[in-house]
């Protein structure tokens, strides 16, 4: 998208970016996601990778579910994060930290 062009709002990610009064450049700068990748995400031409989905949801202060149209991706992301959380808690308990 050329500088100054409007963000597409026909995808959940594009709508959220506009609702938060951001530009793609703002999101790219904060999240570290490559500009072309972000443009493809906003256009709906590419599924959002789970690690990008986490960064985007954090920056845009919303649920990961609200940014993605593909329920399987959301479920995999949530399952992975839950397993990481569980593994971290188990490791902490093993060390007597919890």
N, C-alpha and C positions, 0 to 999 in steps of 0.2 A: 504494500500500500504506500503510495507516495505520501510525503510529509504533508500534514494538514488535511488528509482525506478522512472521511468519517469511518468509524468502526462499525462493522456489520452488527446488527442487533437481532439477526434471525437465528443465532445460536445462543445457548445459555451463557457461554463465556463472553461473547461479544456484548450481550445485554448487560451482564454484570459489570464489565469494564466501563460501559457508558453510564450505568446507574451510579457508579462510584466516581464519576467525573475524571476518569483517567484516559490517557492515550496509550496505544500499544507500546510506545517508547518508554513510558513510565513503568509499565509492567515488566518489560524486558530488562530495564535497568535494575529493578529491585530483585527480580527472580533469577536473573542470569540465563534465562532461556533465550536462545538465538532468535533474532527478529524474524527470520523466514519461518522458523518452526512456529512461533507465536502467531504469525499471520495465517499459517495453515490451520492451526487450532481454531482461531477465531472464525475462519471461513467454513469450518466443519469438514475440511478435506483430509484431516488426519486425526486419529484418536489421540487423546491426551495421555502421555505416558504417566504412570502412577507417581513417579517422583516429581514430575512437573505439576501434577494435579495437587499434590500436597503443598508445594510452594505457592501455587496460584491461590488455593483456598486460604492459606495463611495471609498472603498479601491482600486479597480481596475481602477478607474477614467474612467468609461464608463456608457452608458445608461443601465438601468435595462432591457430594451427590448433586448439588445444584448446578455444577459446572459441566457435567458430562451427561450426554444422552444415552450412553451405553451402560446398562446396568451390570453387565459382566465385568467390565473394567472397574466399576465402583466396588463391586463385591470383592474382587481380587485385591484391590488397594486396601480396603478395610480389613480383609483377612490377613494380609501381610503386616499391616501396622499392628493389628491385635497380636499376632504371633511374636512380633518384635517386642511389644510391650510385655507380653507374658514371659519371654526369654529373659528380658532385662530384670523383671521382678524375681524370677527364679535365681538368676545370678546374684542379685542383691541379697536374697535370703540365704544363699549358700555362703556368702561372705559375712553374714550377720549384720548387714546394713539395714535391712527393712525392719 
